């Protein structure tokens, strides 16, 4: 067997595989001999069927099968030995008049080659690494929410100042029909809150969405709309009141502190605020890290320039799935997945150049910490190492879970690398300002 390669350009190549009779004849004869031993054909004893009849009935199918096996095995071996970094899989070049009746064959395969490029993590950029701070307003609001949540709920007949109202926001044209509960101080305009005063269960209040809240993002929650739908939304909605309540705030005492955090963990309002700040900023850090990871990813895709074997990839996409795609469908799929493919190549290069590897111990330690956090959420603050490791063993026996956790560990390694090497501007913001930055509004 002879395999040669012709590099069409830096991103495309054609591999030619020449198969001679000597490469496949012995294998074909062996398979046909096995067929003959087991063939059951009327008029002949088992094992006594003439080879010419076996050859006539099965010869072409066996030939095709054995030649195909040879092709796959030797082509894969060639790609490994030559250390060719290919995209997709080799595509056989279709020959309309291919002749299987000759003894020697020639097959051609198209290859899409991975591009050569460099990744500069230290390049100049406009990236921002956010630190989200739980400010005094947030802490005071959270304390008030805790007092409200653990306070006494009292039903009312008529809406008065300081009450909460539950009901349904509706607008038929925009298909809005969402039940929610809101406090009257949530509105941007005090006149809006006054429109509720004196109303009773069953009454309907008509409101304009434009400027209803101090932040349009609140419309997402209260009207159950998507982010793109709430900006500039200027319609009338009705709010049908179905419940009016007031709260007797819970007393900020040791009993409440113990209920929230365990015995004597928090012993004063100042400590309560400090605990809220600590817990909130841990959660905020995860959100800030995810945004930074996403922003660096977008930056690298945009700043790392290289070409792809686009036409080859579109042809490969056409035949790669369970059902063949049309050229137009493959074009659309390529456009949709191009940035993902580019980042896969960039990420692979970063991993290789920076020696980022996931060891079994990395995976085990990460899984252990994840399980401890989950157990803590259910009140198991100090589980034994034996219990934790037992769960770890069960989790890591599931290959899908191992794959998912491995991706998370690698994301963490990539994030730490980016924090170390990408020269981003650091900025402290409140959570509200961070949300605006998430949507490109500051």
N, C-alpha and C positions, 0 to 999 in steps of 0.2 A: 504494500500500500504506500502511495506517495501523496504527501500533503504539501501544498505550496500556498503562499500568500502574496497577493498583489495589493499594496496600499494605494487605493484610489486617491485619497487625500489624507489629511491629518485625522479625520474623523470617520472615514469609511474605508473598508477593505473588503476584498473578495478572497475567500479561501477555496481552493480547488482540491478535491479529494479524488484520487484515482484508485479504483478498486479493480484488481485483476482476479481472474478465475482462481488462482492459487490462494487468494485471501479467503475465499468463501467455500470452495468446492468441498473440502473435507467436512465442514460443519453441515452443509446442505445434505451431503450423502449420509451422514450419521442420523440426522433428523428423519430423512426418508426411510432409512433402515429401521428406525424405531416405529415409524408408521406402518411399515410392512409387517413387522412382528405382531402388531395389534389390530391390523385392518381386518374388518369383517365384511367381505364382499360376497354376495350370492354366487355360487358356482365354484368357489375356491375355499380350501381349508385355511383356517386361521394360521397365518405365518407363511402360507404358500402362494400368496398373491404375487403375480409377476411384477418385478420392479418397474417394467415399462408402464404398467397400468398405474402403479403408485406415482410414478413420475408424471404421467399424463394428468392424473387427477389432482395431485398436491404440489407438483414441482414448482410451478410459478409462484404460488403463495409462500412456500417455504423459502424460495430464493429471495423474494422481496423482504421477508421477515429477517432473514439472516444478514442480508446486505445492510438493511436499516440498523440492525444492532451493531454491526461493524462500524457504520458511519458514526453513530452516536458515541460509542465508546472511544473511538480513535480521535474524533473531533474534540471531544471534551478533554481528552488526554493532551492533545496538541495545544489547546488554549491554556491549560495549566502549565505545561512545560515552557511555552513561549511567554508566560506571564502577561497575557493580553488582558487588559482591563476593558471589558466590553459592557455595553448597555443593552438591556433586553436579552434576547436569545438570537443565535444565528438564524437567518432566514434563508431557506433553500430557494435558489433561483429556479423558477418553473420553466421546464423545457417541454413545449407542446409535443414534439415528435420524438420524445425519448424512447429509445429502442432497448427493450429488455431481452431481446432475442440474441444479442451479441454476448460475448464472454467477458469483456472488459468494459468498465463503466467509468464515467467521469461526472462528478457532482460539484456544483458550485454553491457556496453559501455567502450571503452578504453579512457583514459585521458592522455594527455601530460602535465606534471606539470612544472611550471616555476621554474628555478633553484634558489637556495639560493647562494648569493655571496655578496662581499663587493666592493665598489668603493672608491679608494684612490686618491682624486684629488691632494693631496700634494706629491704624490710619485715622486721620482727622475726621471728626464727625460732629453731629449736632445732638447726640444722644444725651438723655437726662436719666440719672439714677435717683429715683425718688425715695425719700424717707418720710413715711406718713406719721404725723404726730397727732395723738389724741389730745386736742386742745381743751381748754376749760369749758367751753360751750358744750362740747360733746360729752365731757364727764358729767357736767351738771344735768344735761338732758338724760343721760343714761341712769343717773341716780333717780331722777324723777320717774323714769320708766319703771325702774325696779319698785319704787314705792307704789306706783300705780298697779303694776302687775301683781304685787303681793298684798295690795290693799283690799278693802271690802267694796264689792260692786253693788250699787244700789240702783234699782230700776226707777225710772221717772215717767211721768205722764206727759210733761211739757218740757221743751228744750229751754234750758237756762244757760247763762254764761258759765263756762268751765265744764259743761257736759260733753260727753261723747255721743255721737249718733252713728247708728248702723243702718245700712240701707243699700239700695241698688242704684248705681250710675247706669244710665241708659241713653243710647242714641241709635235709632233704627238704621239710619243711613250708613254709619260707620260700624254697625254690628257690635255696638258696645252694650254689654249687659253683665256688669260685674258687681258682686256684693262685697262691701268693704266696711270698715269701721274707721272713723276719723274724729279727731278732736277739733274743736272750732278754731283753735289757735294755729291750725296748719295752713289756713288761707293767707294769701299775700295781702289781701285788703280786708280791713276790719268791717267794711260794709257788707262783705260776703258773709262773714260770721253772723252779723246782725240779722241777715235774712232768715236764719234758722231760729232765732230767739222767738219763743212763743208758739212754735210749730209743735204738732203732736204726731204720734204714730199714725201712719197712713197718709200724712200730708206730703206734697210734692214740691220741691224747690228746683227752679230752673236756673242754671248757672252757665256762664260763658267760660270756655276752657282757656282763652287767651288771658294770661296773667293770673290764672286762678291760684297758682302756687308760686312761691319765690324761686322755684327751680322746675323747669319743664320736665325734668326726669321723674318727678313725683307723679306725673300723669301716667307714667309707665305702670306704676304699682296700683294707683287708684282706679285707672280705667282699663287695666290689663291690655295695654298696647305696646307695640315694639318701639325701639329707640327711634327709628327713622320716621315713625308715624306721629310722634308727639311734638316734634320741632315745628313751630309755626302753626300748630293746630288751633284753629279759630272756629269753633262750632258751639252750639248750645247742647248741654246735656241735662237730663233730669235726674234728681236724686230723690227716690221714694223712701221715706223714713220708715223703718220697721222696728226700731228699738232705740230708746233713749236711756242712757245710764250716766251715773256719776260715780266717782271713786272717793272713798275715804282713804287717803294715803297711808301706807304702812309706816309704822314708827321705825326709825333707823336705830334699832337697839341690838343687843347681843344675840337675842333669839333669831332675828332676821339674818344677821351676819353668819351665824352658825348654820342656818338653813341653806344659805347660798354657798358657803365655802368650807364648811366643816368646823368642828369645835375650835374656837380661839385662833383660827387662822387670821381673821380680821377682827379688830376690837374697837375701831373708831371710824368715823366718817372719812377722815383723811386717809386711813389705811384702805377703806373701801374704794375711794377714788384711785389710790395708787394701784390697787389690784385690778380695777377695771382698766386703767391705763396700760398696765403691763400685758394683760390678756389681749386687749384690743390691738396694741401695737405689734404683738406677735402675729396676729392674723393679718394685719395690714402689711407686715413685712413680706408675707407669702404673696400677697397680691402685687406688691411693688416688684418683687423678684420676678413674678410671671410677666409683668409688663416689660421689665428690662430685658428678659429673655426674648420676648416677642419682638421688641424694638431692635435688639442686636441682630436677630434673625433676618428681619426685613432689611436692615442696613447692609448686612453681608450679601444678601441676594442682589441688592441694588448696586453695590460697589464692587463685587467680584465679577469681573467680566470674562466670559468665555462663550464660545459657540457650542452648540449641540448638533449631533447628526439628525437634524429635525425630520428630514424626509424618511430616513430609515426608521426612526421611532414611530412616525405616523403609520408606516406600513406594518411595523411590528404590533402596534396597538390594534390594528384591524383584525389580526389573527390571534392575539394573545388571550382573549377572553373565551368564555364558554360558548358564546354566540358571536360569529363574525360581524364586524362593523362595516358600514359603508365608509368611503373615503371622507365624506362630510362629517360623519359621526366621529371618526378617528381624529380629524382635524380639531373638532370641538373638544374632544377628550384631551388631546395634547395641549391645547391652549389652557385648559383648566388645570392640568397637572404639571405644567412646565416649571413653575416656581418651586413646587414640592420636590421635583427631581433635581433642580439646581441646588436646593438646600441639602438634599441627601448627599450630593457629591461634595459640597462645601464641608458639611459636617464630617463626612468620612475622612477628608483630608486633615481637618483640625484634630480629629481623634488620633489619626496616625502620627501626625507631626508632633503632637504633645503627649504621646504615650498614654492616652486615656484608656485604661482597661478596667473591666469589671471583674473582680475576683469573687470567689464563692464567699469569702469572709465579708466583702463589701455588701453583698446581697443579703447575707444572713443578718448582719448588724442593722441594715436599713429596715428589713422586715421586722426585726425585734422591736425597734423603736416605734414603728408604725402600730404594731400590736399593743404595745404598752399605752400609747396614746388612746387607742380605741377602747382599751379596757378601762382607762381612767374616766372616759366619758360615761361609762356605766357604773362608776363608783368604785372600781377596783384600783385603788391608788398605789398599792404596793404588792403586785403579784409576784409569786415566787419565780425564780429563774427556770425551774423545772416546768412550770405551767406555760411560761412564755415560749420556751424552746420546743415544747410539745406542739404548740400551735404553729410555730415557725416550720417545723418538720412537715406538718400536714399541708401548709400553704405551698411549700417548695416542692411538694410531690406533684403539684398541678403545673404542667408545662405552660398553660396559658397564663397562669398567675406569675410564673417565673419570667415569662416574656414581658408582661406588663410591668412588673417590678423592676426588671432590668432597664426598661426604657426610662422609668422614673429615676433610677440611680444615675444613668448616663446624663439625663437632663440636669440633675444636681451637679454632676462633675462639670458639665458644660457651663452652667451658670457660674460656678466658682471660678472657672477659667476666665470667663468673660469679665467678672468682677475684678479679677487680677490684672488682665491685659488690656481690656478695652477702656480707652481714656474718655469716660463720660463725665459730664458735669453733675455734681451732687446738688440736690435741692430738697429742702424740707418743706412739706405742704400739709395742710389739713386734709382730712379724708374727702371733704366736699370738693376741694380744689383738685385732688387726685382723680376723682371721678370725671371732672371736666377735662383733665389732661388725657384720660383714657379715650375720650371721644373727640380729642383734638380741639377742644373749645378754649384752651388757654395756651 
